[in-house]
Amino acid sequence: MALDTDDIAPPPSRAPDLVQAVDLDRLSVHELEARVLVLKAEIVRVEAKIAAKQASQSAADAFFRPR
């Protein structure tokens, strides 16, 4: 039986759509400001994820630290 690959999602892109290059010359001031707000929100989200992962790593390090 052959494998049906139509249902398999392609691997995620290395660069999320949010940060892909966009021709900024074509955007209005309002669109540029909106883009900045979206990017800033994404930065906050990513920084929160980094903090959570660092806390998890610190907890694991403390748990497995030799006594």
For each residue, the residues with C-beta under 8 A, 3 or more apart:
1:
2:
3:
4: 7
5: 8
6:
7: 4
8: 5
9:
10:
11:
12:
13: 16 17
14:
15: 19 20
16: 13 19 20
17: 13 20
18: 38 39 42
19: 15 16 39
20: 15 16 17
21:
22: 27 35
23: 26 27
24: 27 32
25:
26: 23
27: 22 23 24 31 32 35
28: 31 32
29: 32 33
30: 33 34
31: 27 28 34 35
32: 24 27 28 29 35 36
33: 29 30 36 37
34: 30 31 37 38
35: 22 27 31 32 38 39
36: 32 33 39 40
37: 33 34 40 41
38: 18 34 35 41 42
39: 18 19 35 36 42 43
40: 36 37 43 44
41: 37 38 44 45
42: 18 38 39 45 46
43: 39 40 46 47
44: 40 41 47 48
45: 41 42 48 49
46: 42 43 49 50
47: 43 44 50 51
48: 44 45 51 52
49: 45 46 52 53
50: 46 47 53 54
51: 47 48 54 55
52: 48 49 55 56
53: 49 50 56 57
54: 50 51 57 58
55: 51 52 58 59
56: 52 53 59 60
57: 53 54 60 61
58: 54 55 61 62
59: 55 56 62 63
60: 56 57 63 64
61: 57 58 64 65
62: 58 59 65
63: 59 60
64: 60 61
65: 61 62
66:
67:
